[in-house]
Structures are given as structure tokens and as C-alpha cells.
Amino acid sequence: MVGSVNWSELKTLLLQHSSFVICSHVRPDADALGSELGLQYLLRSLGRTATIVNASAVPATIAFMSEGQEVLQLNVDVPKQQFTLPDAFLTVDTSSWQQLGAMADIIRSSAREHIVIDHHLVSDEMGPHMFRDTTAAAAAEMVCRLFEEFEREPDATIADVLYAGIATDTGWFRFPSTRSETMRLAGRLIDFGARPHEMYRLIHEQMSLQRVLLSGKVLSAVRTAADGRLNWLQVSAADMEETGTSPADTEGLVNRCLTVAGAEMAFIAVELPTTQIKFSLRCREPHNVAALAAQFSGGGHQLASGCTLPGPLDKAVQTMLNAALGTMEAAPEVRSAADS
């Protein structure tokens, strides 16, 4: 269901099962992790067993969100060969098999029910129980709605992580996806104990010196095309080795490219330890980087999406550059601020 979720049906499905494994996309962001933790808390309050298992570890930049919480990693905390199947799988903040990593194999090879809660535009067919609301600014918005449907309230710790999920996915409430309901939900989370100032500090003001050095190195080599309408960055494994950083330390750098006057689209290419190249894509309306990412089996939002291409880095960047330029040429002219 896109844009309108049958909450009664979703509630019934959740109440039918006694044990759940909750998962989200690889390299979970604050919205994915906050939504997982919120769902775990909610299901446990309903007397259900709920375990979070992801294909990859929680990034160090948001590890504070899961302190004292049970968040497991497949093949590290839970061997794939010894995976205990739940009554149902619950996927949140993605409806892409590729983005689930190794968890996709476990879900697809089992006959257990699979429930999906997502807010992204691009979607795979993941079964009959897909609850998608593309008008929601964040998956955490949908989790907040579930709390209301079940007449439950989050404690202060869960209010914090749900607030962080909404705030980060809306660019701290500055993206066009921010609605009046988004602000009301944020206000209710503050009433439950969420601390906006502390969430911002922990997410954006705890940068390591190594990350600062990487940022300077990468931003000093920003590249541009289409008369400055398209800007991009690329980060090699050598760049990260030299500065003592990891791919997680590139988070948010792509947004700097879009702050340049006249920029309409931007991307960053990051070389992963697997030699694959991770792309984060950003744009301004009316461009659509979700459609661009979908060309490479990725997805996300119209204005913020991602995908992964095979290496080497320079070849992957050229492939993305050609595709991005083609997308821009096919789009109408970007509105100026005066037209907004």
C-alpha cells in the first residue's frame, strides 16, 4: 500500500505471531536503527519476543543509539547455519532485497511470514504483507503511528532514537518531506523524553580528527560537470587508509556538494573493503535520484538515494556520471527559490 497504510491489517498481523526477527538495510542509518529499536520495544510491550538481526554492524557514528540494547549481527553474533527461525520476519526502512544483504537469503529461503514497513519510493516484490507509505518522512514516523494504534507509549530512550530517525531522514526538518504531522510527531516524542539537542550533538558533533582530515582531503578534490549543476566526490580505499578512517566516516559529505550555488545534483563514490563502490545520491526537485539509483538496483527517496556498483572506482564513477548527466538532461529546469 503506497501512501495509505491499512493499520488495522498490520496490527492484526503483528498480534498473530509471538516471535519476530526485525531487520533493516545494510549499514543502517539512524532511521533504520531507531525504527528497529522502536519496533522491538513495542512488540515486547505486547508480550512478544523480538530480536534485531542485521547483515552488518551498527556504524560507529550512531552506535550510541543501541547502547544497552540488543542488536545482533548475522554471522558475528548469530551464525547463519544456527539461525533460529521466528514466527515472522519484520523488515523496516527498506523494501529492497539487495539492501538486506545476507538477511535476504534467510528470509527468502524460509516459509515464515514476512512483514515489510517502509516509506521509500522504489520497491521489490517482497510478499503480500508490504505496508508502504511514501508520504511518511521517515520509517520512524510509521513506527510512531504503530505506538498510537496499539495505545502504547515509548520510554525516554526509545523516544530519543525515534526522534533521531525522523530528524536525520528529514535533514533536521528542512527537507520537502517534512509535513506538519512530522513536526507534531517530533513534539510528542519530546513530551515522552526525547532530547533534540543531545541527539544532534551525538550525531553531528562527535567527529573524530581522522574524519575531519578525510573530509578536508576529499572536499578539496570536488569535481563538477554540466556547468556546475552536477558535483561529485570520490573516496578511495587509499584515502581512508591514509587518514585512518572507514566508509562510515564519509556519511554526510555528499550534502556539502549540494550546498554549492547552482548545484542541482550530487553524488559521492566510496570504495568499500569488498572493492564494490557505494554511491550516495542527492538532488533538488524536479530531479529524481531514486530513479537514477534504480538503474543500478538501488533506491531510496526522490531527493536522496543510494546504490552499489562493482569496482574499480574510476570505472564505477564514470558509469554513474554518464547516468546522472542523462537523468539531468531528461528533466525539466530546476525551479529557482523565487519560484518556490
Secondary structure in CASP SS format (residue, H / E / C, confidence):
PFRMAT SS
TARGET T0000
AUTHOR 0000-0000-0000
METHOD secondary structure of the structure
MODEL  1
M C 1.00
V C 1.00
G C 1.00
S C 1.00
V C 1.00
N C 1.00
W H 1.00
S H 1.00
E H 1.00
L H 1.00
K H 1.00
T H 1.00
L H 1.00
L H 1.00
L H 1.00
Q C 1.00
H C 1.00
S C 1.00
S E 1.00
F E 1.00
V E 1.00
I E 1.00
C E 1.00
S C 1.00
H C 1.00
V C 1.00
R C 1.00
P C 1.00
D C 1.00
A H 1.00
D H 1.00
A H 1.00
L H 1.00
G H 1.00
S H 1.00
E H 1.00
L H 1.00
G H 1.00
L H 1.00
Q H 1.00
Y H 1.00
L H 1.00
L H 1.00
R H 1.00
S H 1.00
L C 1.00
G C 1.00
R C 1.00
T E 1.00
A E 1.00
T E 1.00
I E 1.00
V E 1.00
N E 1.00
A C 1.00
S C 1.00
A C 1.00
V C 1.00
P C 1.00
A H 1.00
T H 1.00
I H 1.00
A H 1.00
F H 1.00
M H 1.00
S H 1.00
E C 1.00
G C 1.00
Q C 1.00
E C 1.00
V E 1.00
L E 1.00
Q E 1.00
L E 1.00
N C 1.00
V C 1.00
D C 1.00
V E 1.00
P C 1.00
K H 1.00
Q H 1.00
Q H 1.00
F C 1.00
T C 1.00
L C 1.00
P C 1.00
D C 1.00
A E 1.00
F E 1.00
L E 1.00
T E 1.00
V E 1.00
D C 1.00
T C 1.00
S C 1.00
S C 1.00
W C 1.00
Q H 1.00
Q H 1.00
L H 1.00
G C 1.00
A C 1.00
M H 1.00
A H 1.00
D H 1.00
I H 1.00
I H 1.00
R H 1.00
S H 1.00
S C 1.00
A C 1.00
R C 1.00
E E 1.00
H E 1.00
I E 1.00
V E 1.00
I E 1.00
D E 1.00
H C 1.00
H C 1.00
L C 1.00
V C 1.00
S C 1.00
D C 1.00
E C 1.00
M C 1.00
G C 1.00
P C 1.00
H E 1.00
M E 1.00
F E 1.00
R E 1.00
D C 1.00
T C 1.00
T C 1.00
A C 1.00
A C 1.00
A C 1.00
A H 1.00
A H 1.00
E H 1.00
M H 1.00
V H 1.00
C H 1.00
R H 1.00
L H 1.00
F H 1.00
E H 1.00
E H 1.00
F C 1.00
E C 1.00
R C 1.00
E C 1.00
P C 1.00
D C 1.00
A H 1.00
T H 1.00
I H 1.00
A H 1.00
D H 1.00
V H 1.00
L H 1.00
Y H 1.00
A H 1.00
G H 1.00
I H 1.00
A H 1.00
T H 1.00
D H 1.00
T C 1.00
G C 1.00
W C 1.00
F C 1.00
R C 1.00
F C 1.00
P C 1.00
S C 1.00
T C 1.00
R C 1.00
S H 1.00
E H 1.00
T H 1.00
M H 1.00
R H 1.00
L H 1.00
A H 1.00
G H 1.00
R H 1.00
L H 1.00
I H 1.00
D H 1.00
F C 1.00
G C 1.00
A C 1.00
R C 1.00
P H 1.00
H H 1.00
E H 1.00
M H 1.00
Y H 1.00
R H 1.00
L H 1.00
I H 1.00
H H 1.00
E C 1.00
Q C 1.00
M C 1.00
S C 1.00
L H 1.00
Q H 1.00
R H 1.00
V H 1.00
L H 1.00
L H 1.00
S H 1.00
G H 1.00
K H 1.00
V H 1.00
L H 1.00
S C 1.00
A C 1.00
V C 1.00
R E 1.00
T E 1.00
A E 1.00
A H 1.00
D H 1.00
G H 1.00
R C 1.00
L E 1.00
N E 1.00
W E 1.00
L E 1.00
Q E 1.00
V E 1.00
S C 1.00
A H 1.00
A H 1.00
D H 1.00
M H 1.00
E H 1.00
E H 1.00
T H 1.00
G C 1.00
T C 1.00
S C 1.00
P H 1.00
A H 1.00
D H 1.00
T H 1.00
E C 1.00
G C 1.00
L H 1.00
V H 1.00
N H 1.00
R H 1.00
C H 1.00
L C 1.00
T C 1.00
V C 1.00
A C 1.00
G C 1.00
A C 1.00
E C 1.00
M E 1.00
A E 1.00
F E 1.00
I E 1.00
A E 1.00
V E 1.00
E E 1.00
L C 1.00
P C 1.00
T C 1.00
T C 1.00
Q C 1.00
I E 1.00
K E 1.00
F E 1.00
S E 1.00
L E 1.00
R E 1.00
C E 1.00
R C 1.00
E C 1.00
P C 1.00
H C 1.00
N C 1.00
V H 1.00
A H 1.00
A H 1.00
L H 1.00
A H 1.00
A H 1.00
Q C 1.00
F C 1.00
S C 1.00
G C 1.00
G E 1.00
G E 1.00
H C 1.00
Q C 1.00
L C 1.00
A E 1.00
S E 1.00
G E 1.00
C E 1.00
T E 1.00
L E 1.00
P C 1.00
G C 1.00
P C 1.00
L H 1.00
D H 1.00
K H 1.00
A H 1.00
V H 1.00
Q H 1.00
T H 1.00
M H 1.00
L H 1.00
N H 1.00
A H 1.00
A H 1.00
L H 1.00
G H 1.00
T H 1.00
M H 1.00
E H 1.00
A H 1.00
A C 1.00
P C 1.00
E C 1.00
V C 1.00
R C 1.00
S C 1.00
A H 1.00
A H 1.00
D H 1.00
S C 1.00
END
